[in-house]
């Protein structure tokens, strides 16, 4: 009886948590390489669907993107949305924001001291 209860609990838990397989169920790549060519590290990186009213959690967590390096950011939030607003906050206090970016088509975001661009 305890084994059956444990099995039912485990199955219920798996059904309630979206898996990586369902995250990109439409087969679109929502990974964007963020290249930091500025003289300051990127301390925070945010990506929120254009339908969101606020920025979602920091994609870097405890990490950073040091000057002269790049990091691949997985923008996929488990929906089929492709249009996101992107925001990078640098250690020197500067912010770079790109609005309404099709992350299903854009593969690179380059951040520099004089601005930023998409590729």
Secondary structure by P-SEA (a helix, b strand, c coil): caaaaaaaaaaaaaaaccccccccccccccbbbbbbcccccccbbbbbccccccccccccccccccccbbbbbcccccccccbbbbbbbccccbbbbbcccccccccbbbbcccccccc
